[in-house]
């Protein structure tokens, strides 16, 4: 379990924003929450089973509603295709990419140091 304060600190965001996201993710069944001194939130499914599209859907508001049926059907198709594309990447894959690109990871791999060009 991770508390909203812990996650907010690691993201340098407000705990209120994190709690709002927790609520949305909980409503869509992606996380479970426990209150109290040993409370917090954790994923209900393994990160390998949660696509970025799943997270997007859980946290989006009504997606650009229009009265014109021609435009609405186009936006519906674009949204569906976007979600398919987002779900090609799982939460676990995204976390791995993020960790790989942190300054600490780059310096450990020698990517942070300047390299001399050879002629």
Buried (B, 14 or more C-beta within 10 A) or exposed (E): EBBBEBBBEEEEEEBEEBBEBBEBBBEEEBBEBEEEEEEBBEBBEEEEEBBBBBBBBBBEEEEEEEEEEEEEEEBEEEBEEEBEEBBEEBBBBBEEEEEEEEEEEEEEEEEEEEEEEEE
